[in-house]
Amino acid sequence: DMRLPELNKRDVAAMQRGYYENLQGVSLQNSQLWELYAQRPPQVVDIWKSGIMRDRSDYLGRDMKPFFAMFDQGVSIRTNRWAMRDRDYEQQKPAGVYRIALLGQSYVAGDGVNNGESFEEVVEDRLAGESAVARPTQILNFSVGAYSLIQQLLHLEERVSSFGPDVVVVFGHQIDAERQAIHVVKQALKGIEPPYPWLKEILEKARITPDLREAEALSRLQPYREELLERTQKAIVEK
């Protein structure tokens, strides 16, 4: 906390106010909000280019750094000891707590908003204030920008499962098949061994070898994209 300069509570409240209102547009009819937005910097911080990521030599390819912190253009970005852009939680689930784990991409990780403003933290705070909620609820955000579905499967096995979630919510996207094909091809061209027999089988059917150019490899994998996506989804469900 002492290493990271941040806005005071009043300024944080001002920045937070209107984020969702902006989805419906801002006009001169809302002069206060218009004035607030006029003071904002024109560029939005891209947290995935902030140095938050680190490369890995395994099939996952990359993940976020633990204890990362920065403050730029009014946006506060930090990760906890578990390399999650979220509150700090104990790995062992507390007794009586209902624990939800989220797997997704940049929009689930809170790209473009300050710490504490991602929708999962808003929901967690709201649930904490609801008297009708029978059990304390924790929502753990394991999302990472641009992760393909197979990276989320690996992330689930490597880290998420150790937190003992009661339910895992996986967020899908229209470009999941394309994003996954790109990741699989990149790893294949690096000569990294596929972590699952069914993945190796699909790559063999598509005739993907490390000596190919990326464009040719993606073209060969094109007929198998949906099968690859479906097999990954099934593996997540089984896990």
Summary of the structure (lengths in Angstrom):
residues: 239
radius of gyration: 20.4
end to end distance: 36.3
largest distance: 60.6
contacts: 638
relative contact order: 0.11
helix: 41%
strand: 12%
